[in-house]
Amino acid sequence: MTIVASPSGVPSFLGGAIRPAINPCAHGTPRPASPWTGEAGTVGRAVVVGAGKMGLPLAVQFARHGWDVTAVDVNPDVVAAVNAGRSHVTEEPGLAEGVAEVHAAGRLRATTDAAAAVRQADVAVLIVPVMLDDAHQPDYRFMDSAVESISRGVHSGLTVIFETTLPVGDTRGRFLPRLEAAGGLIGDEDLFVAFSPERLYSGAVFANLATYPKLVGGVGPESTRRAAVFYDSVLDAEIVAMSGAEAAEFSKLADTTYRDVNIALANEFARFADRAGVDIQEVIAAANSQPYSHIHQPGIGVGGHCIPVYPHLLLSRAPDLEVVATARRTNDGVLGSVIKTIESQLGGLDDAQILVLGLTYRENVKELAYSRALPLIDRLGFHGAEVWAYDPLLSDEEIARSCAKPYHWGESAPFRAIVTQTGDRLWRSLDFSLYPRLEVLFDGRNSLREVELPAAVRYFGIGVQAATRRRAATPS
Ligand SMILES: NC(=O)c1ccc[n+]([C@@H]2O[C@H](COP(=O)([O-])OP(=O)(O)OC[C@H]3O[C@@H](n4cnc5c(N)ncnc54)[C@H](O)[C@@H]3O)[C@@H](O)[C@H]2O)c1
């Protein structure tokens, strides 16, 4: 294991394909230390506040490496599940087994009592969401209440690490003073506070934990050191001890905002591809064969509580970042042009029955936060359409909550248009004979370019047109 001052290498991005090698576990048997003071090779007691899609895998990872872990959550169902050795997050590969394993070994339990858990702990990791309010400003409700709840347990020697993505300056400016005041302690002297961004991808969390360099920046050198040693004791990836919390906060916002801006560029290129009559997928694949080109994929929109949110966290401190603001507008604007196309193709949306496929922000992840399916359904409905929806991860009740009528896969229906909002592979097996009135297939993720369509159905993609899409299926 290594702690370095800057990442030692980056994988090749050739063709946009990124498959960094998974590091083997090189940890020996750790020595328990109480209190834990950041000595290499030792482990202590850790608390993870927010046992959600990211927090629960972290708790498992820490416990597997010998830490005695308590997961804290405000949701009693989450706490009950963990205490029964079950994962309430069902889609993360390896998580159910991991929770069962470390729970059975007596190294993972859960509670709603944050203060009591933190009072006993050496390290507290906070991973509750920071969202946006209606004005696109950071909504700190969950994090403020998490910090408030742990503050009654703050004690000398504690290391507090924020993993939730934060605006630059928040670790030191917003949260450190509250923690210092709560414990009557001084940051970096007897209370150690750091920021270390969560950079994982739902569905690949354990692989990512063994791969992605872990960035760590404290409010002072001892905070950075303790947080870095902590991660070195639980991760098989390189640990990057940065110059401070602000650099680590900014790194996360820079990485994710880059992706939003990149997607916006792909969406602009897609608009031009429609005008030029070329397939944007063919163009991007060709462009990315130059190793310095990493153009992302265009699509109907960017969802989830990461990529569409973090540019706003950056803008909340730097509203003058014009490219960032424009990219957000560009990505959000794709939906409007999709709806316009459907409307003009159907000659109006009044009473048109339309099926939306995929409500989660991305296939295979049960997360509706900022999913573009929600405004899509809302706006189609506003224009008079009767909107139906299907998502293999959602029940009828969950679909009805998004204001669409639940469609059952395989049933015949008089849909005049189908829009895919995720790239689920299931859509490739759509049986078009079930939809005798179908006129338009809008392929919102360009994932159906190769499906055979009845002659009466017109195909539209994002920068992929009916006339160009066949070319994609032609073997080279
Ligand atoms: N989900 C991702 O793909 C992803 C990827 C990278 C980073 N992140 C970061 O992780 C953060 C959390 O994401 P997630 O997907 O795990 O969220 P999540 O919604 O799955 O889980 C959050 C958990 O926090 C709990 N919670 C809320 N307020 C709390 C409080 N005051 N005290 C204790 N628990 C509380 C909730 O009950 C929930 O179980 C995000 O805001 C983001 O910064 C997420």
The ligand as a Gaussian input file, in Angstrom:
#p B3LYP/6-31G(d) Opt

LIG

0 1
 N      -24.764000       6.994000      -5.477000
 C      -23.672000       7.235000      -6.183000
 O      -23.528000       6.727000      -7.304000
 C      -22.567000       8.112000      -5.616000
 C      -21.348000       8.093000      -6.293000
 C      -20.306000       8.865000      -5.797000
 C      -20.512000       9.645000      -4.679000
 N      -21.711000       9.667000      -4.032000
 C      -21.829000      10.514000      -2.832000
 O      -22.424000       9.770000      -1.812000
 C      -23.474000      10.540000      -1.212000
 C      -24.511000       9.568000      -0.707000
 O      -24.984000       8.845000      -1.798000
 P      -25.790000       7.488000      -1.654000
 O      -26.041000       7.015000      -3.040000
 O      -25.129000       6.561000      -0.707000
 O      -27.150000       8.025000      -0.995000
 P      -28.365000       7.148000      -0.484000
 O      -29.562000       7.999000      -0.631000
 O      -28.358000       5.782000      -1.099000
 O      -28.024000       6.953000       1.064000
 C      -28.013000       7.994000       1.976000
 C      -28.331000       7.409000       3.334000
 O      -28.146000       8.435000       4.304000
 C      -29.177000       8.319000       5.259000
 N      -29.298000       9.601000       5.943000
 C      -29.865000      10.763000       5.540000
 N      -29.721000      11.717000       6.472000
 C      -29.042000      11.150000       7.495000
 C      -28.592000      11.629000       8.748000
 N      -28.803000      12.883000       9.122000
 N      -27.945000      10.780000       9.556000
 C      -27.730000       9.483000       9.196000
 N      -28.134000       8.980000       8.016000
 C      -28.781000       9.803000       7.176000
 C      -30.396000       7.908000       4.459000
 O      -31.394000       7.331000       5.264000
 C      -29.763000       6.929000       3.465000
 O      -29.791000       5.596000       3.953000
 C      -23.952000      11.442000      -2.358000
 O      -24.553000      12.611000      -1.900000
 C      -22.661000      11.746000      -3.063000
 O      -22.017000      12.851000      -2.481000
 C      -22.734000       8.895000      -4.481000

